Amino acid sequence: MDKRNGKTPLCRGFSFNLNYAYEALVFPGAIRKGLRRYNMKSLFSPGLGVALPMAVMLSGTAFAGDTAEAKIVRAMSAAPEAISAKATIMDSDGSILREGSNGWTCMPDTMPGDDAPMCNDALWMKMMMAVGSQADFQADGIGISYMLQGDIGAGVSNATPYHPDPKNAEDYTETGPHLMIIVPREMLEGITDDPNSGGPYVMWGDTPYAHIMVPIADEE
């Protein structure tokens, strides 16, 4: 059941400190100087809907075995080199591993330690912040996210990002290499929401965070 009243802690959400992550993109100099408006306690409070397991909250140490270089390589593998070579690389905790120059942001994981990297344009980053805070979101353009390594083993409910136990959801969905595309809602009309259709499908269609999933590899 999709509970978006701000009272139910979520066990599944985007992996990193979303508000800090957004500020790191918009105000990188301020972040480097430690001028942060938010702290970990407030950002991961149940009221914001991004209460994650303790292992996630302590991701800075839980996955310390990965070097920064390894994380950068994995993050870059999510998108074509033409995009990832000049993208900002952001770690799961919102820290910047490498500054970029092309407006894209690549991350080594979707959830800390899941090895499901993604590369997002600015509109996708904006939507991810909205998901993390359960804020309203309305697409005013086209947003692109690459996940060329797929998310096998790290999928979600196809109906909602707020399922309390997505891996046991009836509509649990995981996809091999794919693109994710945000479009104005009227452009979703006529696209199936069936992940097994063999082509593009809509994820989170009844939420403000609806987007098109586009598988780009043949199923084995």
CORZI-V878488 format. One record per residue. N is the residue number from 1. PHI is phi in degrees with one decimal (none if undefined). Layout:
n=N phi=PHI
n=N phi=PHI
//
This chain:
n=1 phi=none
n=2 phi=-85.8
n=3 phi=-107.6
n=4 phi=-120.6
n=5 phi=-93.5
n=6 phi=80.8
n=7 phi=-106.7
n=8 phi=-106.0
n=9 phi=-60.3
n=10 phi=-104.3
n=11 phi=-92.8
n=12 phi=-132.2
n=13 phi=-165.6
n=14 phi=-71.7
n=15 phi=-77.1
n=16 phi=-113.3
n=17 phi=-64.7
n=18 phi=-67.7
n=19 phi=-67.7
n=20 phi=-62.5
n=21 phi=-60.8
n=22 phi=-64.6
n=23 phi=-65.6
n=24 phi=-62.8
n=25 phi=-78.5
n=26 phi=-84.4
n=27 phi=-128.5
n=28 phi=-59.2
n=29 phi=-64.6
n=30 phi=-66.0
n=31 phi=-63.8
n=32 phi=-60.3
n=33 phi=-86.8
n=34 phi=82.9
n=35 phi=-86.5
n=36 phi=-102.9
n=37 phi=-84.2
n=38 phi=-123.2
n=39 phi=-125.7
n=40 phi=-62.9
n=41 phi=-62.1
n=42 phi=-73.6
n=43 phi=-71.7
n=44 phi=-104.2
n=45 phi=-75.3
n=46 phi=-56.7
n=47 phi=-62.0
n=48 phi=-90.3
n=49 phi=74.3
n=50 phi=-127.9
n=51 phi=-73.3
n=52 phi=-108.7
n=53 phi=-57.0
n=54 phi=-56.9
n=55 phi=-62.2
n=56 phi=-73.3
n=57 phi=-64.2
n=58 phi=-101.6
n=59 phi=-60.0
n=60 phi=-61.0
n=61 phi=-106.0
n=62 phi=-63.5
n=63 phi=-121.0
n=64 phi=-68.7
n=65 phi=-66.5
n=66 phi=-77.4
n=67 phi=-75.8
n=68 phi=-59.9
n=69 phi=-62.9
n=70 phi=-65.1
n=71 phi=-65.4
n=72 phi=-63.6
n=73 phi=-61.2
n=74 phi=-65.2
n=75 phi=-59.9
n=76 phi=-65.9
n=77 phi=-71.6
n=78 phi=-75.3
n=79 phi=-137.4
n=80 phi=-57.7
n=81 phi=-57.9
n=82 phi=-58.9
n=83 phi=-97.2
n=84 phi=-71.9
n=85 phi=-62.2
n=86 phi=-118.4
n=87 phi=-82.9
n=88 phi=-69.9
n=89 phi=-107.8
n=90 phi=-115.8
n=91 phi=-77.2
n=92 phi=-63.9
n=93 phi=-93.1
n=94 phi=93.2
n=95 phi=-74.1
n=96 phi=-92.7
n=97 phi=-84.8
n=98 phi=-156.5
n=99 phi=-75.9
n=100 phi=-119.1
n=101 phi=-139.2
n=102 phi=-114.6
n=103 phi=86.3
n=104 phi=-97.8
n=105 phi=-129.4
n=106 phi=-111.9
n=107 phi=-129.1
n=108 phi=-73.2
n=109 phi=-142.4
n=110 phi=-86.4
n=111 phi=-106.7
n=112 phi=-53.6
n=113 phi=83.1
n=114 phi=-87.9
n=115 phi=56.1
n=116 phi=-116.3
n=117 phi=-71.1
n=118 phi=-147.1
n=119 phi=-126.4
n=120 phi=-123.9
n=121 phi=-83.1
n=122 phi=-63.6
n=123 phi=-67.5
n=124 phi=-64.4
n=125 phi=-63.0
n=126 phi=-63.5
n=127 phi=-67.4
n=128 phi=-62.8
n=129 phi=-63.7
n=130 phi=-64.2
n=131 phi=-60.6
n=132 phi=-63.2
n=133 phi=-104.7
n=134 phi=53.3
n=135 phi=-89.1
n=136 phi=-68.2
n=137 phi=-148.0
n=138 phi=-135.4
n=139 phi=-68.1
n=140 phi=-114.0
n=141 phi=-175.4
n=142 phi=-104.1
n=143 phi=-121.4
n=144 phi=-123.9
n=145 phi=-133.0
n=146 phi=-102.9
n=147 phi=-135.5
n=148 phi=-71.5
n=149 phi=-94.1
n=150 phi=74.1
n=151 phi=-133.9
n=152 phi=-60.1
n=153 phi=87.0
n=154 phi=-133.8
n=155 phi=-78.4
n=156 phi=-141.5
n=157 phi=-66.5
n=158 phi=-76.0
n=159 phi=-90.1
n=160 phi=-153.1
n=161 phi=-78.3
n=162 phi=-108.5
n=163 phi=-64.9
n=164 phi=-69.3
n=165 phi=-145.6
n=166 phi=-59.8
n=167 phi=-68.4
n=168 phi=-107.9
n=169 phi=-70.9
n=170 phi=-61.7
n=171 phi=-110.0
n=172 phi=-53.8
n=173 phi=-133.9
n=174 phi=-133.0
n=175 phi=-135.1
n=176 phi=-68.9
n=177 phi=-50.3
n=178 phi=-158.9
n=179 phi=-107.1
n=180 phi=-126.7
n=181 phi=-126.5
n=182 phi=-89.8
n=183 phi=-138.5
n=184 phi=-54.8
n=185 phi=-55.0
n=186 phi=-63.9
n=187 phi=-80.6
n=188 phi=-83.8
n=189 phi=-58.7
n=190 phi=90.5
n=191 phi=-94.1
n=192 phi=-65.5
n=193 phi=-107.4
n=194 phi=-91.4
n=195 phi=-65.0
n=196 phi=-97.9
n=197 phi=-74.1
n=198 phi=90.9
n=199 phi=-152.2
n=200 phi=-59.5
n=201 phi=-147.7
n=202 phi=-93.0
n=203 phi=-109.0
n=204 phi=56.6
n=205 phi=-63.1
n=206 phi=-95.7
n=207 phi=-118.7
n=208 phi=-66.6
n=209 phi=-104.3
n=210 phi=-58.9
n=211 phi=-154.4
n=212 phi=-98.5
n=213 phi=-93.3
n=214 phi=-124.5
n=215 phi=-61.7
n=216 phi=-126.3
n=217 phi=-134.7
n=218 phi=-67.5
n=219 phi=-72.9
n=220 phi=-81.7
//
